[in-house]
Amino acid sequence: MPWTTLSRLLNRYPVRPPDSGMSRRKSLWQSLHLDPWLLALLLALVGAGLLVLYSASGKHTDMVVGQALRFVVAFGIMAALAQFPPATFYRWAPLAYGLGVVMLIAVELVGDIGMGAQRWLEIPGVVRFQPSEMMKLATPLMVSAYLSRTGLPPRLPHLFVAAVLIGLPVVLIAMQPDLGTSLLVTSSALIVVLLAGLSWRLIGFFLLLAGAALPLLWINLQNYQRQRVLTFLNPESDPLGSGWNIIQSTTAIGSGGLQGKGWFEGTQSQLEFLPERHTDFIVAVLGEEFGLIGMIALLALYFVIVCRGLWLAAGVQDTFGRLMAGSVILTFFIYVFVNVGMVSGILPVVGVPLPLISYGGTSSVTLLAGFGILMSVHAHRRLLPR
């Protein structure tokens, strides 16, 4: 489906006021600017994630409680952001983007090093976080704000400015190095550009340009990043080294069969053959313990969340809100697709967590903050007259 068509679909079904002229009292959810269906679906996903995390962590109660507390904070931020009108996010976009870029530069200068990468900033005794996670939201927010005031569809000069806005944080994140996050930031911002009504001719041109740049990208990859690509093509070439992760994850998923081995009964995960089982590869734990049925149930839940998000985005009439809402929910879909794809062996391993299931605080806060913005632009949408 052309992206221009998808852009029109997000604006196809306006939400109309009721026929009666009588005023209708707002419900509690309308007063709170929250969508109860989307909220219920997100809570169900978080609950399922905590159950899987309890098994994946080896019944580590402190880890599960810590993750639950992070979710409480993240849902609080989501609810708070939903109260602000979209005009506020429009005004905040340059500030959030600029602050994020400054923090990425600070990471390069004084950031903490962990697992061979320099990705974290630490406020001693307060918090340790990844500024790159913030850019997953700040970059599409900035691009949405810029394109919404240039007129759509965007012309080449506007696309050049958008490319600069996207490229600056992406380069800084790639230098950490963090290929997975840089790709996610790129995809979230590119979705905004595509939803802005980019023509197929320009899409084809940029795809050819990206293809021509692949050799340059390969030259500038770190050695371990190149090895990940080679391992994806042939994981059996180094089964005890670089191919270990993907071999163990596919083995775990396959051994679960239809119904799974049962909660806490997974051999690959409980005997610690499966690496990063509480973070990037947590879906392999679910597949082993709950089988194909569990995997389908989880993917169905993600699918319904994405459908609900698109339905909410379809009611947004202003350009900035529509671009931002579409970016939030389609980026969420890309997160799921990339993580499940890499764990099942159909995509290279790039270190992308499974949304609201994998262990981690900064990623969860960023995702739910995005859903808060989505609820805000839907709740404050302009009603079209008949």
C-alpha positions in Angstrom: 0.0 0.0 0.0 1.5 3.4 -0.9 2.5 5.5 2.0 0.5 8.4 0.6 -2.6 6.1 0.8 -1.8 5.2 4.4 -1.5 8.8 5.2 -5.0 9.5 3.8 -6.4 6.5 5.7 -5.3 8.1 9.0 -7.5 11.0 8.1 -10.3 9.2 6.5 -12.8 8.6 9.3 -13.3 11.9 11.2 -14.9 11.7 14.7 -18.1 13.6 14.5 -20.1 15.3 17.3 -23.3 13.6 18.4 -26.5 14.5 16.5 -28.3 15.8 19.6 -27.6 19.3 20.6 -27.9 18.4 24.2 -24.5 18.4 26.0 -23.3 15.1 27.2 -21.4 14.7 30.4 -17.8 13.5 30.0 -17.0 10.0 31.2 -14.1 9.5 33.7 -11.8 8.3 30.9 -12.7 11.4 28.7 -11.9 13.6 31.7 -8.6 11.9 32.2 -7.9 12.0 28.4 -7.1 8.3 28.5 -8.4 5.6 26.1 -9.7 2.7 28.3 -9.3 0.0 25.7 -5.7 0.9 24.8 -4.9 1.2 28.5 -6.4 -2.2 29.3 -4.5 -3.8 26.4 -1.2 -2.2 27.6 -1.8 -3.4 31.2 -2.5 -6.9 29.9 0.8 -6.9 27.9 2.7 -5.6 31.0 1.1 -8.3 33.2 2.1 -11.0 30.7 5.6 -9.6 30.6 6.1 -9.7 34.4 5.0 -13.4 34.4 7.5 -14.3 31.7 10.2 -12.2 33.4 9.7 -14.0 36.7 10.6 -17.3 34.9 13.3 -15.8 32.7 15.0 -14.2 35.7 15.1 -17.5 37.5 12.4 -16.5 40.0 14.3 -13.3 40.8 11.7 -11.5 42.8 13.7 -8.3 43.2 14.1 -8.0 39.4 10.3 -8.4 38.9 9.4 -6.0 41.6 11.9 -3.4 40.2 10.4 -3.8 36.8 6.9 -3.4 38.1 7.9 -0.2 39.9 9.4 1.1 36.6 6.0 0.4 34.9 4.2 2.3 37.6 6.4 5.3 36.9 6.1 4.8 33.1 2.2 4.6 33.3 2.3 7.7 35.5 4.3 9.6 32.8 1.9 8.3 30.1 -1.1 9.6 32.0 0.5 12.9 32.7 1.5 13.5 29.1 -2.0 12.6 27.9 -3.3 15.7 29.8 -1.3 18.2 27.6 -2.8 19.4 24.3 -0.8 18.6 21.1 0.2 22.3 20.9 2.3 21.8 24.0 4.3 18.9 22.4 4.6 21.1 19.2 6.3 23.8 21.3 8.4 21.3 23.3 9.7 19.5 20.3 12.8 21.7 19.6 13.7 21.8 23.3 13.4 18.0 23.7 15.4 17.4 20.5 18.1 19.9 21.5 18.4 18.5 25.0 18.7 15.0 23.6 21.4 15.9 21.2 23.4 17.7 24.0 23.1 14.6 26.2 24.3 12.4 23.3 27.3 14.6 23.0 27.8 14.3 26.7 27.7 10.5 26.4 30.5 10.7 23.9 32.6 12.9 26.2 31.9 11.6 29.8 29.5 8.7 29.4 29.8 5.4 31.3 31.1 2.4 29.5 29.4 -1.0 29.9 29.7 -4.2 27.8 32.1 -2.5 25.4 29.8 0.4 24.6 29.6 4.0 25.9 25.9 4.6 26.1 25.0 5.7 29.6 24.9 8.9 31.6 24.8 8.6 35.4 23.8 11.1 38.0 25.6 9.6 41.1 23.1 8.2 43.6 20.1 9.2 41.5 19.8 7.5 38.1 21.7 5.9 35.2 20.0 6.1 31.8 20.5 6.0 28.1 19.9 9.3 26.3 19.6 7.4 23.0 16.2 6.1 24.3 14.9 9.6 24.6 15.7 10.2 20.9 13.3 7.5 19.8 10.6 9.9 20.8 12.3 13.3 20.5 13.5 12.8 16.9 10.1 11.9 15.3 8.5 14.6 17.5 10.9 17.2 16.0 10.5 16.0 12.4 6.7 16.0 12.8 6.8 19.6 14.1 9.0 20.7 11.3 7.1 19.0 8.4 3.7 20.1 9.8 4.5 23.7 9.2 6.1 23.3 5.7 3.1 22.1 3.9 2.5 18.6 2.7 3.6 16.7 0.7 7.2 17.9 1.6 9.4 19.2 -1.1 13.1 18.4 -1.6 14.5 21.3 0.5 12.2 20.3 3.4 13.3 16.6 3.0 16.9 17.7 3.2 16.3 19.5 6.5 14.4 16.5 7.8 17.4 14.3 6.8 19.7 16.5 8.8 17.4 16.4 11.8 17.4 12.6 11.6 21.0 12.1 10.7 22.5 14.1 13.6 21.3 12.0 16.5 21.6 8.8 14.5 25.3 9.4 13.8 25.9 10.2 17.5 24.1 7.0 18.6 26.0 4.9 16.0 29.3 6.2 17.4 28.5 4.7 20.9 28.3 2.1 19.1 24.6 1.2 19.2 23.4 0.0 15.8 20.0 -1.3 17.0 18.9 2.0 18.6 20.3 4.1 15.7 18.2 2.0 13.3 15.1 2.4 15.5 15.5 6.1 15.7 15.9 6.3 12.0 12.8 4.2 11.3 10.6 6.2 13.8 11.6 9.4 12.1 11.3 8.0 8.5 7.8 6.9 9.3 6.9 10.5 9.8 8.4 11.5 6.5 6.5 8.6 4.7 3.2 9.5 6.4 3.7 13.1 5.2 2.8 11.9 1.7 6.1 11.1 0.1 5.6 10.1 -3.5 6.6 6.7 -4.9 9.1 8.3 -7.2 11.0 9.8 -4.3 10.7 6.6 -2.2 12.3 4.7 -5.1 15.0 7.3 -5.5 15.9 7.1 -1.8 15.9 3.3 -1.8 18.4 3.3 -4.7 20.5 5.8 -2.8 20.4 3.7 0.4 21.4 0.6 -1.6 24.3 2.5 -3.1 25.4 3.5 0.4 25.4 -0.1 1.8 29.1 -0.7 1.0 30.1 2.5 2.8 27.9 1.4 5.8 29.6 -2.0 5.8 33.1 -0.5 5.9 32.1 1.7 8.9 30.5 -1.1 10.9 32.3 -2.4 14.0 33.8 -5.9 13.7 31.2 -7.4 16.0 28.4 -5.8 14.0 29.8 -7.3 10.8 30.0 -10.6 12.5 26.3 -10.4 13.5 25.4 -10.0 9.8 27.6 -13.0 8.8 26.2 -15.0 11.6 22.7 -14.3 10.5 23.5 -15.7 7.1 25.1 -18.8 8.5 24.8 -19.2 12.3 26.3 -22.8 12.1 29.6 -21.4 11.0 30.5 -20.5 14.6 28.1 -22.5 16.8 30.0 -21.9 20.1 30.8 -18.3 19.4 28.9 -15.7 17.4 26.2 -18.2 16.4 25.5 -19.3 19.9 22.7 -16.8 20.6 20.6 -17.5 17.6 21.1 -21.2 17.7 20.0 -21.4 21.3 17.0 -19.1 20.8 15.6 -21.0 17.8 16.2 -24.3 19.7 14.2 -22.9 22.7 11.3 -21.8 20.5 11.2 -25.0 18.5 11.4 -27.2 21.6 8.3 -25.6 23.0 6.1 -27.3 20.4 2.4 -26.5 20.3 1.6 -26.1 24.1 5.1 -25.5 25.6 6.9 -27.2 28.4 5.2 -25.3 31.1 6.0 -22.3 33.3 9.5 -22.6 34.8 10.0 -25.9 32.9 12.0 -24.5 30.0 15.4 -26.3 29.8 17.2 -23.8 27.5 16.3 -20.9 29.7 16.3 -22.4 33.2 19.6 -24.2 32.6 21.1 -20.9 31.3 21.9 -22.0 27.7 19.8 -19.1 26.4 21.8 -15.8 26.6 20.1 -12.5 27.5 17.0 -14.4 28.4 15.4 -11.6 30.5 16.1 -8.9 27.9 16.5 -9.2 24.1 15.7 -13.0 23.9 12.8 -13.1 26.4 10.4 -14.1 23.7 12.4 -17.4 23.3 11.6 -18.1 27.0 7.9 -17.6 26.3 8.0 -19.8 23.2 9.7 -22.6 25.1 7.4 -22.5 28.1 4.1 -21.7 26.4 4.7 -23.0 22.9 3.2 -21.9 19.7 -0.1 -21.1 21.4 1.6 -18.7 23.8 3.5 -17.0 20.9 0.3 -16.6 18.9 -1.5 -15.1 21.9 1.3 -12.6 22.5 1.5 -11.6 18.8 -2.3 -11.3 18.7 -2.2 -8.9 21.7 0.4 -6.8 20.0 -1.7 -6.8 16.8 -4.8 -5.6 18.7 -2.8 -2.8 20.3 -1.5 -1.7 16.9 -5.0 -1.8 15.4 -6.4 0.2 18.4 -3.5 2.8 18.0 -4.2 3.2 14.3 -7.9 3.7 15.0 -7.1 6.4 17.5 -4.7 8.0 15.0 -7.4 7.9 12.3 -9.5 10.4 14.3 -6.7 13.0 14.5 -7.3 15.9 12.1 -4.3 18.3 12.5 -1.1 17.5 10.6 1.3 17.5 13.5 -0.9 15.2 15.7 -1.6 12.8 12.8 2.1 12.5 11.9 3.1 12.0 15.5 0.3 9.5 16.3 1.0 7.4 13.3 4.8 7.4 14.1 4.2 6.2 17.7 2.1 3.2 16.8 3.9 2.1 13.6 7.3 2.4 15.4 5.8 0.2 18.2 5.0 -2.3 15.4 8.6 -2.2 14.1 10.0 -2.9 17.6 7.9 -6.0 17.8 8.7 -7.1 14.3 12.5 -6.6 14.7 12.8 -8.4 18.0 10.7 -11.4 17.1 12.4 -11.5 13.7 15.9 -11.6 15.2 15.1 -14.1 18.0 13.5 -16.5 15.4 16.4 -16.1 13.0 14.8 -14.2 10.1 16.7 -11.0 11.0 20.2 -10.2 12.2 20.7 -9.7 16.0 20.7 -6.0 16.6 19.9 -5.7 20.3 16.3 -4.6 20.2 14.2 -5.4 23.3 10.6 -6.7 23.1 8.3 -3.8 23.9 7.0 -3.9 27.5 8.1 -7.5 27.9 11.9 -7.3 28.1 13.5 -6.1 31.3 14.5 -2.5 31.3 13.3 0.9 32.5 14.3 3.6 30.0 12.8 1.7 27.0 9.5 1.2 28.9 9.3 4.8 29.9 9.9 5.9 26.3 7.3 3.6 24.8 4.6 4.5 27.3 5.4 8.2 27.0 4.7 7.7 23.2 1.4 6.2 24.0 0.6 9.1 26.3 1.2 11.5 23.3 -1.0 9.3 21.2 -3.8 9.5 23.7 -3.3 13.2 24.0 -3.6 13.9 20.3 -6.7 11.7 20.1 -8.4 13.2 23.1 -7.7 16.8 22.0 -8.6 16.2 18.3 -10.6 18.7 16.5 -14.2 17.6 15.8 -15.3 18.1 12.2 -18.8 19.4 11.7 -21.2 17.5 9.4 
